[in-house]
Amino acid sequence: MPAEKQVSLDVTIMGREFRVSCPERDKQGLLQAVDYLDRKMREIRDAGKIIGLERIAIMAALNITHDYLNASPTAAADQEAKARLANLHGLLDRVLAPEDNLF
């Protein structure tokens, strides 16, 4: 099986540009994550209690992590199951790749 195509994206978070790469199939999800993070960081900044990009980023990460961990157990279990399945899929691709050359 051929290697998955990687794409590079230029994204903007809090007015700063970052270049990130991801598998092509994950591009839309990454863009959604960037938008969500940018909105959360702007909310924290606009509240006016925290100053500095690094501190805003840490607070946003803490808030997002807290929300994730307190989400319904089903949602967390679904995410964990998806991650495990993706890991197994990658493992199978690596293990079966040499078999492609046999036929």
Kinemage of the C-alpha trace (Angstrom):
@kinemage 1
@onewidth
@group {chain A} dominant
@subgroup {mainchain}
@vectorlist {calphas} color= white
{ca met a 1} P 0.000 0.000 0.000
{ca pro a 2} L 1.461 3.390 -0.936
{ca ala a 3} L 2.434 5.845 1.769
{ca glu a 4} L -0.256 8.325 2.664
{ca lys a 5} L 0.166 11.725 1.055
{ca gln a 6} L 1.157 14.517 3.440
{ca val a 7} L 0.012 18.083 2.909
{ca ser a 8} L 1.503 21.276 4.301
{ca leu a 9} L -0.803 24.016 5.469
{ca asp a 10} L -0.192 27.598 6.509
{ca val a 11} L -2.517 28.380 9.390
{ca thr a 12} L -3.030 31.477 11.505
{ca ile a 13} L -3.642 31.372 15.240
{ca met a 14} L -4.007 34.660 17.111
{ca gly a 15} L -2.524 36.520 14.165
{ca arg a 16} L 0.601 34.356 13.994
{ca glu a 17} L 1.361 32.139 11.027
{ca phe a 18} L 2.351 28.501 11.455
{ca arg a 19} L 3.166 25.848 8.898
{ca val a 20} L 1.889 22.404 9.796
{ca ser a 21} L 1.653 19.137 7.943
{ca cys a 22} L -0.756 16.269 8.241
{ca pro a 23} L -2.048 13.342 6.219
{ca glu a 24} L -4.244 14.606 3.413
{ca arg a 25} L -7.285 12.816 4.853
{ca asp a 26} L -6.911 14.790 8.118
{ca lys a 27} L -6.708 18.238 6.511
{ca gln a 28} L -10.306 19.273 7.220
{ca gly a 29} L -10.097 18.104 10.834
{ca leu a 30} L -6.867 20.016 11.348
{ca leu a 31} L -8.424 23.184 9.940
{ca gln a 32} L -11.361 22.759 12.316
{ca ala a 33} L -8.955 22.305 15.228
{ca val a 34} L -7.059 25.461 14.238
{ca asp a 35} L -10.314 27.428 14.080
{ca tyr a 36} L -11.453 26.080 17.456
{ca leu a 37} L -8.116 26.839 19.137
{ca asp a 38} L -8.009 30.335 17.649
{ca arg a 39} L -11.526 31.070 18.938
{ca lys a 40} L -10.718 29.761 22.438
{ca met a 41} L -7.493 31.761 22.631
{ca arg a 42} L -9.265 34.932 21.487
{ca glu a 43} L -11.987 34.413 24.107
{ca ile a 44} L -9.323 34.192 26.823
{ca arg a 45} L -7.489 37.241 25.478
{ca asp a 46} L -10.690 39.256 25.161
{ca ala a 47} L -11.642 38.459 28.768
{ca gly a 48} L -8.588 40.587 29.614
{ca lys a 49} L -7.386 38.617 32.623
{ca ile a 50} L -4.417 36.918 30.978
{ca ile a 51} L -1.667 38.670 29.057
{ca gly a 52} L 0.900 37.084 26.784
{ca leu a 53} L 0.489 34.650 23.939
{ca glu a 54} L 2.204 31.790 25.760
{ca arg a 55} L -0.019 32.112 28.841
{ca ile a 56} L -3.122 32.403 26.685
{ca ala a 57} L -2.093 29.238 24.803
{ca ile a 58} L -1.540 27.334 28.047
{ca met a 59} L -4.898 28.427 29.461
{ca ala a 60} L -6.633 27.463 26.211
{ca ala a 61} L -4.920 24.055 26.312
{ca leu a 62} L -6.022 23.560 29.926
{ca asn a 63} L -9.597 24.571 29.149
{ca ile a 64} L -9.815 22.350 26.075
{ca thr a 65} L -8.264 19.408 27.940
{ca his a 66} L -10.663 19.901 30.844
{ca asp a 67} L -13.630 19.945 28.470
{ca tyr a 68} L -12.355 16.829 26.707
{ca leu a 69} L -11.792 14.890 29.922
{ca asn a 70} L -15.212 15.868 31.269
{ca ala a 71} L -17.032 15.021 28.064
{ca ser a 72} L -19.329 12.044 28.110
{ca pro a 73} L -17.484 8.763 28.621
{ca thr a 74} L -18.915 7.580 25.321
{ca ala a 75} L -17.261 10.429 23.407
{ca ala a 76} L -13.897 9.796 25.079
{ca ala a 77} L -14.214 6.055 24.458
{ca asp a 78} L -15.092 6.712 20.811
{ca gln a 79} L -12.002 8.907 20.391
{ca glu a 80} L -9.800 6.286 22.045
{ca ala a 81} L -11.278 3.547 19.872
{ca lys a 82} L -10.696 5.612 16.722
{ca ala a 83} L -7.089 6.256 17.738
{ca arg a 84} L -6.514 2.563 18.412
{ca leu a 85} L -8.075 1.580 15.100
{ca ala a 86} L -5.924 4.104 13.245
{ca asn a 87} L -2.856 2.740 15.013
{ca leu a 88} L -3.793 -0.846 14.101
{ca his a 89} L -4.460 0.181 10.507
{ca gly a 90} L -1.001 1.734 10.252
{ca leu a 91} L 0.576 -1.335 11.825
{ca leu a 92} L -1.191 -3.624 9.356
{ca asp a 93} L -0.082 -1.454 6.439
{ca arg a 94} L 3.551 -1.685 7.567
{ca val a 95} L 3.401 -5.416 8.191
{ca leu a 96} L 1.625 -6.243 4.941
{ca ala a 97} L 3.644 -3.901 2.711
{ca pro a 98} L 6.342 -6.521 1.983
{ca glu a 99} L 3.592 -8.916 0.855
{ca asp a 100} L 2.764 -6.631 -2.066
{ca asn a 101} L 6.046 -7.631 -3.673
{ca leu a 102} L 5.205 -11.351 -3.625
{ca phe a 103} L 2.568 -11.191 -6.333
